[in-house]
Amino acid sequence: MRAIFSEVKRQQDKYVFSFEMLDNLTDSKYMNIIFREQETNAIISFPINHSNGNIMSITLDPLVLKYPVEDVVSFNWHIYLAINDGHTSELVNVENNYITERILLDIKGSSFEFLTSSDGQAIISVKTEHIEEKFNVTSVNLSPEGLYISGVNRYNNCKMSNQKIILKKRHNRYENVFSIGTIDYIFDALIPIEEIEKKGTYDLYTSFDIVNSHNECINFYQRIEYKGAKQGLNMKFRVAKKENVELIIHADGTVFLQRYTVDPLPITAKKKIVGANTKFQNNKNQLMRKNKVFLCKRILNKTHEPFENQTVVFESFGGRQVSDSPMAIYKLMQRYYPSYQLIWSIDKVQVEYCVANGIEYIVRETQKWANTMAKAHIWVSNARIPLWVKKQTHTLYVQTWHGTPLKKLGLDIQNVSMPGTTTEKYHRNFVKEANRWDALISPNDYSTAIFRSAFGFDNKILKVGYPRNDKLINATAVDINDIKVNLGIPENKNVILYAPTYRDNQFIEQGKYTFELPFDLNDMKAKFGADSVLVLRMHYLISNALDLTGFEDFVINASDHPDISDLYLASDMLITDYSSVFFDYAYLKKPMLFYPYDYHVYKDELRGFYLDYEKTMPGAIVKNRKDLMLEIQNSLSNENVKYAHRFEDFYERYCAINDGKSSFKTVDFIVNNMKRG
């Protein structure tokens, strides 16, 4: 029996603590959650007051964990699940794999922090005296909308009031003051771009009042420091034709902001005309899309009756592909349930592919698409569908997701640096969308726990494995040979697959990303070109940013290939960094090499990881080009046996659940729900 502490949320003046059961429950008559204090051995027990499938919860006032012991101001409560079936009793350690430093409650003069012991057990740390040496913020983010800052609105356990954010100009010390909004125990502030004075460099300060234990009102005025900064962070946006706004966070946490004029480059009259035409066309396209979305919203916001025929709509990566787990489910339903109407929601670029393969489709953001989405019985998607696409009451939304999480997701991303959003907005929209999912597919216990927390997800989880990976388990030698022929891979050559992630901070502007290969293609071709080919699988955001001229006989850019599983099967080894592809690739038990050349920046300043990267990865980790070349040679020569034990442990934890029948189990769930109406 295993139990994981999965969520905590506020309910009026109390809190609901939820626990995920990772094994089948016995016919237990009684189940309690027990808190045991580490030093005093005090025990407090709470009965399970709500059960929904394998999710159990209790409701309590956290202040009961301030156990009244004289001169003790700090408590560490270990959490257990007590089970009694009338004959035997069992005490289970409640694990905490993922709620670590993410949730911090400050309630009535006490701080409640959720921690994990060295053996993975959940701990609630309670402190009645919490001294801070300085005031910190927990999120600093620059977007086209402005500068967004948030943090905890307590200082030395005293609630802050009259809070302000102050931009102080470096040269003349001119101050621009902005008020702060507060919700519960957090504050947030958005400083619009237009409020930031041109040609200025600013240091960020805060001002606030607190009332101490002697009922004295004290004013604080101090520089803002970003708690999450370790390696420094730089974000830049073009806000006007000749102006940039730049946010810089130094390694010591100090923050400053500047807005400055960009020196114009010489430009010919012809370029001016082309630029004007491009701008006009872009504006025209934006207007046309807004009109399309407006018409779609009008259709979707009405109440619709479902189609007479059972209808399933599939979507992969927002319509950009016809692939992944939705495709595996589609193929199985097409084979065994031909009477069902199966339709793909796609972007225009996929029309040719669908026509060539006889796939029924609707083009996104058309009136026909809106009608179909509104009348469909089932949606199957591997990514979020926009919130403005209203889900009807008759629609069952099955979310397959698209990977086992290595990088932080959803609510666990403390600082969202993606263009066009803020951290608060991103979190809010993520949770709203996630809780439209009626069922979410999980590949393992590890993912189930993270999905509950990071998505704020309360509905059904299908722990059946990813349907897309059935192909990896069931493929034959003939299948693999056909894939190589289709990709143009010579029969007698080794295949090195490079599939990195994209970096959240490598964007030029909203929707445009950059990327450069972190190794020299000339060196790689010289060393491996005689008997190997390099297959690139880049993220769709940066797949068109590479120039491979002169390497056509060595490099195959398969970024647009509809099924990445084909690339796994055709390859002899994988090189990746932080992409979750290695969780799936592990099913093949082939060599994997990890090349995180910007590891510390990525880990600390961008997304962060759930795992201990350097201890968990099932293969060699290299951080420079010389070691990369050496380990590629070792992998191709099968000389990396020293990682065999680590790989076995990894496979057992993350891959053992998949038996090649995930698609069948998911289709069974869909069909049974169809039958039940």
Secondary structure, 3 states (H helix, E strand, C coil): CCEEEEEEEEECCEEEEEEEECCCCCCCCEEEEEEEECCCCCEEEEECCEEECCEEEEEECHHHHCCCCCCCCEEEEEEEEEEECCCCEEEEEEECCCCCCCCEEEECCEEEEEEECCCCEEEEEEECCCCCCCCEECEEEEECCEEEEEEECEECCEEEEEEEEEEEECCCCCEEEEECEEECCEEEEEEEHHHCCCCEEEEEEEEEEEECCCCCEEEEEEECEECCCCCCEEEEEEEECCEEEEEEECCCCEEEEEEEECCCCCCCHHHHHHHHHHHHHHHHHHHHHHHHHHHHHHHHCCCCCCCCCCEEEEEEHHHCECCHHHHHHHHHHHHHCCCCEEEEEECHHHHHHHHHCCCCEEECCCHHHHHHHHHCCEEEECCCCCCCCCCCCCCEEEECCCCCCCECCHHHCCCCCCCCCCHHHHHHHHHHHHCCCCEEEECCHHHHHHHHHHCCCCCEEEECCCHHHHHHHHCCHHHHHHHHHHHCCCCCCEEEEECCCCCCCCEEECCEECCCCCCCHHHHHHHHCCCEEEEECCCCCCCCCCCCCCCCCCEEECCCCCCHHHHHHHCCEEEECCCCHHHHHHHHCCCEEECCCCHHHHHHHHCCECCCHHHHCCCEECCCHHHHHHHHHHHHCCCCHHHHHHHHHHHHHHCCCCCCCHHHHHHHHHHHHHHHC
